[in-house]
Amino acid sequence: MPGPCLTTASVLTCPHGGTVTITSGNARARAGAPIATAADVFVVAGCPFTLPGPTPSPCAIVQWLVPAARLTAGGPPALDTSSVGLCLAATGAPQGPVVVQSTQSRVSDQ
């Protein structure tokens, strides 16, 4: 179900508690802060995940698989709370879904 748009001020984490930082190339479409799109860069920092061994395998980036259904922001598809993002290790191994902790409420994909 569509929901509020994600912006660069939204709080996202990896499933292990690492912090996601959004770097947006979108300078025009705003909802208090630039609206996040599937084309933006999502970097994860502070992920403590380790594989057996123990071998560190922290989440490094977020890849968006399903953007907002009906919303764009200057061309690329925008992201909302119903968008599906997958956290990936530096090796490209999938680590689990991104977690949206909070976002703005002014613009939604409804």
ROTI-25873 format. One record per residue (C-alpha): residue number from 1; x, y, z; residue in one letter. Coordinates in steps of 0.001 Angstrom, whole numbers, plus 524288, in hexadecimal, padded with zeros to 5 digits. Each point is the difference from the previous one (the first is absolute). Layout:
<sites>
+-----+-------+-------+-------+---+
!   k !    xx !    yy !    zz ! r !
+-----+-------+-------+-------+---+
! NUM !     X !     Y !     Z ! A !
...
+-----+-------+-------+-------+---+
</sites>
This chain:
<sites>
+-----+-------+-------+-------+---+
!   k !    xx !    yy !    zz ! r !
+-----+-------+-------+-------+---+
!   1 ! 80000 ! 80000 ! 80000 ! M !
!   2 ! 805A1 ! 80D4C ! 7FC4F ! P !
!   3 ! 80456 ! 80900 ! 80AC9 ! G !
!   4 ! 80831 ! 80BE1 ! 80350 ! P !
!   5 ! 80BA3 ! 802EA ! 7F73A ! C !
!   6 ! 80DD3 ! 7FDAC ! 8047D ! L !
!   7 ! 808E6 ! 80BDF ! 8005A ! T !
!   8 ! 80E3E ! 80221 ! 80340 ! T !
!   9 ! 7FB4F ! 80303 ! 80DDA ! A !
!  10 ! 7F947 ! 7F2B6 ! 8017D ! S !
!  11 ! 805DA ! 7F69A ! 809E2 ! V !
!  12 ! 8034A ! 7F2C3 ! 7FA22 ! L !
!  13 ! 807D5 ! 7F4AF ! 80588 ! T !
!  14 ! 804CA ! 7F2D9 ! 7FB7B ! C !
!  15 ! 7F9A9 ! 7F42C ! 806A0 ! P !
!  16 ! 80BAB ! 7FF5A ! 80956 ! H !
!  17 ! 7FF10 ! 80E2A ! 8049D ! G !
!  18 ! 809C0 ! 806AC ! 7F6E2 ! G !
!  19 ! 7FCC3 ! 80DF5 ! 7FBFB ! T !
!  20 ! 7FC61 ! 802F6 ! 7F1D8 ! V !
!  21 ! 80472 ! 80D08 ! 7FA5F ! T !
!  22 ! 7F90D ! 804F8 ! 7F3D4 ! I !
!  23 ! 8075D ! 80834 ! 7F610 ! T !
!  24 ! 7F653 ! 805AB ! 7F661 ! S !
!  25 ! 8025C ! 805C7 ! 7F2A1 ! G !
!  26 ! 7F246 ! 80591 ! 8009A ! N !
!  27 ! 800D4 ! 80EA4 ! 8022B ! A !
!  28 ! 7F24D ! 803EA ! 7FBC1 ! R !
!  29 ! 7F5AB ! 7F6B6 ! 80587 ! A !
!  30 ! 7FEFC ! 80267 ! 80E98 ! R !
!  31 ! 7F75C ! 7FC8C ! 80B76 ! A !
!  32 ! 8075E ! 8079A ! 80A64 ! G !
!  33 ! 80C6D ! 7F957 ! 7FAFE ! A !
!  34 ! 80346 ! 7FA4E ! 7F29F ! P !
!  35 ! 7F724 ! 7F48B ! 7FC77 ! I !
!  36 ! 807AA ! 7F34F ! 7FF2B ! A !
!  37 ! 7FFD5 ! 7F88B ! 7F331 ! T !
!  38 ! 80444 ! 7F27B ! 7FBC4 ! A !
!  39 ! 80B61 ! 80689 ! 7F8D8 ! A !
!  40 ! 805BF ! 805DD ! 80C7E ! D !
!  41 ! 80B5E ! 7FA52 ! 807B4 ! V !
!  42 ! 7FCC4 ! 7F906 ! 80CCF ! F !
!  43 ! 80C03 ! 7FCAD ! 80844 ! V !
!  44 ! 7FF62 ! 7F7F7 ! 80C7E ! V !
!  45 ! 80958 ! 802CB ! 80B50 ! A !
!  46 ! 801A1 ! 7F947 ! 80D12 ! G !
!  47 ! 7FA0F ! 7F2D8 ! 7FC7D ! C !
!  48 ! 80500 ! 7F5CD ! 809B4 ! P !
!  49 ! 7FBD4 ! 7F3EB ! 7F829 ! F !
!  50 ! 80999 ! 7F4B4 ! 7FFBC ! T !
!  51 ! 7FFAC ! 7F2B2 ! 7F97C ! L !
!  52 ! 80404 ! 7F3A4 ! 80754 ! P !
!  53 ! 80E81 ! 7FF4C ! 801F9 ! G !
!  54 ! 7FE8C ! 80B35 ! 80416 ! P !
!  55 ! 80175 ! 8072F ! 7F32E ! T !
!  56 ! 7FB8B ! 80E35 ! 7FF7F ! P !
!  57 ! 7F5DA ! 80200 ! 7F551 ! S !
!  58 ! 7F9EF ! 80D44 ! 80285 ! P !
!  59 ! 7F560 ! 805B9 ! 7F781 ! C !
!  60 ! 80615 ! 80A10 ! 7F6DB ! A !
!  61 ! 7F583 ! 8051D ! 7F6BE ! I !
!  62 ! 7F170 ! 7FF7E ! 7FD56 ! V !
!  63 ! 7FAB7 ! 7FBC9 ! 7F2D0 ! Q !
!  64 ! 7F1C3 ! 80377 ! 7FD67 ! W !
!  65 ! 7F83D ! 7F51A ! 7F990 ! L !
!  66 ! 7F26A ! 8062C ! 80036 ! V !
!  67 ! 7FEDA ! 80EF0 ! 7FFB9 ! P !
!  68 ! 7F371 ! 807B3 ! 8021B ! A !
!  69 ! 7F558 ! 7FBD2 ! 7F6A1 ! A !
!  70 ! 7FB22 ! 80D3D ! 7FB65 ! R !
!  71 ! 809C7 ! 80A4F ! 8041A ! L !
!  72 ! 80C0D ! 80583 ! 7F963 ! T !
!  73 ! 8093C ! 80AB6 ! 80452 ! A !
!  74 ! 80629 ! 806F1 ! 7F47B ! G !
!  75 ! 80064 ! 7F39E ! 7F7BF ! G !
!  76 ! 80415 ! 7F432 ! 80826 ! P !
!  77 ! 7F5BC ! 7F8A8 ! 807EA ! P !
!  78 ! 7FE83 ! 8056C ! 80DB4 ! A !
!  79 ! 80005 ! 7F796 ! 80C34 ! L !
!  80 ! 7F56B ! 7FEE6 ! 80A47 ! D !
!  81 ! 7FDAD ! 7F7A4 ! 80BFA ! T !
!  82 ! 7FAAB ! 7F4FC ! 7F784 ! S !
!  83 ! 80C5D ! 7FF75 ! 7F79B ! S !
!  84 ! 80855 ! 7F3CE ! 8015D ! V !
!  85 ! 80E96 ! 8019A ! 8022A ! G !
!  86 ! 80A22 ! 7F576 ! 8023E ! L !
!  87 ! 80C4D ! 8022B ! 807FE ! C !
!  88 ! 80C1C ! 7FA3D ! 7F9A8 ! L !
!  89 ! 80D88 ! 7FCCC ! 80530 ! A !
!  90 ! 80BE6 ! 80560 ! 7F8E4 ! A !
!  91 ! 800B8 ! 7F2D4 ! 7F91A ! T !
!  92 ! 7F237 ! 801F9 ! 7FABF ! G !
!  93 ! 7FA46 ! 7F595 ! 808DF ! A !
!  94 ! 7F20C ! 80324 ! 80452 ! P !
!  95 ! 7FEFC ! 802B2 ! 80E9E ! Q !
!  96 ! 7F190 ! 8031C ! 801E8 ! G !
!  97 ! 7F5FF ! 80AD0 ! 7FDE3 ! P !
!  98 ! 80272 ! 80E3C ! 8033B ! V !
!  99 ! 7F811 ! 804DE ! 80BA2 ! V !
! 100 ! 7F928 ! 80D39 ! 7FF36 ! V !
! 101 ! 7FFF6 ! 805A7 ! 80DCC ! Q !
! 102 ! 7FA02 ! 80D51 ! 7FCE2 ! S !
! 103 ! 7FCEF ! 80916 ! 7F4BE ! T !
! 104 ! 7F8B2 ! 80C77 ! 7FCDB ! Q !
! 105 ! 7F138 ! 80088 ! 7FEFE ! S !
! 106 ! 7FDBA ! 80B3A ! 7F687 ! R !
! 107 ! 80098 ! 7F889 ! 7F322 ! V !
! 108 ! 7FAFF ! 7F245 ! 7FD98 ! S !
! 109 ! 7FDEF ! 7F6E3 ! 7F47F ! D !
! 110 ! 7F140 ! 7FE82 ! 80125 ! Q !
+-----+-------+-------+-------+---+
</sites>
